[in-house]
Amino acid sequence: MLIAAATSETYTGWYVGLGIGFLIVTVVVILVGMILSQASRIGHQALDGIELMDDARDASLPVWDLQLINVSATSIWRSAEKARGLITGGR
């Protein structure tokens, strides 16, 4: 009987340790699952954001064409000034 009591006390520590270990592993698995779920959600939101930014860029491309129009208008203005100078005799 003394041997049986000592053996059950020895195993009690093992059972408690295994239970704590199982609990820790379970908590870690739950946390990792939550992290992966949030990472997937963030990834999908980032892809949506990239698509919306592409749409915004496409919508703003005509603004960049204004620079080309400005360069052309300046060139025409300078050519007109030179032509006027030639016509008026260099004034």
SULFEN-V120585 format. One record per residue. RES is the residue in one letter. PHI is phi in whole degrees, -180 to 180 (* if undefined). D_FIRST is the distance of its C-alpha to the first C-alpha in Angstrom with 1 decimal. Layout:
BEGIN
res->RES phi->PHI d_first->D_FIRST
res->RES phi->PHI d_first->D_FIRST
END
This chain:
BEGIN
res->M phi->* d_first->0.0
res->L phi->-65 d_first->3.8
res->I phi->-69 d_first->5.4
res->A phi->-64 d_first->5.1
res->A phi->-68 d_first->6.3
res->A phi->-66 d_first->8.7
res->T phi->-68 d_first->9.9
res->S phi->-69 d_first->10.8
res->E phi->-68 d_first->12.6
res->T phi->-66 d_first->14.4
res->Y phi->-72 d_first->15.6
res->T phi->-60 d_first->16.7
res->G phi->-62 d_first->19.3
res->W phi->-65 d_first->20.4
res->Y phi->-63 d_first->20.9
res->V phi->-64 d_first->22.9
res->G phi->-63 d_first->24.9
res->L phi->-64 d_first->25.7
res->G phi->-63 d_first->26.7
res->I phi->-65 d_first->29.0
res->G phi->-62 d_first->30.4
res->F phi->-63 d_first->31.2
res->L phi->-64 d_first->32.8
res->I phi->-64 d_first->34.9
res->V phi->-62 d_first->36.0
res->T phi->-62 d_first->36.9
res->V phi->-64 d_first->39.0
res->V phi->-64 d_first->40.7
res->V phi->-64 d_first->41.6
res->I phi->-64 d_first->43.0
res->L phi->-64 d_first->45.1
res->V phi->-64 d_first->46.4
res->G phi->-62 d_first->47.4
res->M phi->-65 d_first->49.2
res->I phi->-63 d_first->51.0
res->L phi->-65 d_first->52.1
res->S phi->-63 d_first->53.3
res->Q phi->-66 d_first->55.4
res->A phi->-63 d_first->56.7
res->S phi->-64 d_first->57.9
res->R phi->-63 d_first->59.6
res->I phi->-63 d_first->61.3
res->G phi->-61 d_first->62.4
res->H phi->-66 d_first->64.1
res->Q phi->-66 d_first->65.7
res->A phi->-65 d_first->67.0
res->L phi->-64 d_first->68.6
res->D phi->-63 d_first->70.2
res->G phi->-64 d_first->71.5
res->I phi->-64 d_first->73.0
res->E phi->-63 d_first->74.7
res->L phi->-68 d_first->76.2
res->M phi->-67 d_first->77.3
res->D phi->-63 d_first->79.1
res->D phi->-64 d_first->80.8
res->A phi->-65 d_first->81.9
res->R phi->-64 d_first->83.2
res->D phi->-62 d_first->85.2
res->A phi->-72 d_first->86.6
res->S phi->-99 d_first->87.7
res->L phi->-60 d_first->89.4
res->P phi->-60 d_first->92.9
res->V phi->-64 d_first->92.6
res->W phi->-70 d_first->92.6
res->D phi->-67 d_first->95.7
res->L phi->-59 d_first->97.4
res->Q phi->-62 d_first->97.4
res->L phi->-65 d_first->99.3
res->I phi->-64 d_first->101.8
res->N phi->-63 d_first->102.3
res->V phi->-63 d_first->103.0
res->S phi->-65 d_first->105.5
res->A phi->-63 d_first->107.1
res->T phi->-64 d_first->107.5
res->S phi->-64 d_first->109.1
res->I phi->-64 d_first->111.5
res->W phi->-60 d_first->112.4
res->R phi->-67 d_first->113.2
res->S phi->-65 d_first->115.3
res->A phi->-66 d_first->117.2
res->E phi->-64 d_first->117.9
res->K phi->-65 d_first->119.2
res->A phi->-65 d_first->121.4
res->R phi->-63 d_first->122.7
res->G phi->-64 d_first->123.5
res->L phi->-69 d_first->125.4
res->I phi->-71 d_first->127.3
res->T phi->-85 d_first->128.3
res->G phi->91 d_first->129.3
res->G phi->91 d_first->126.3
res->R phi->-78 d_first->126.0
END
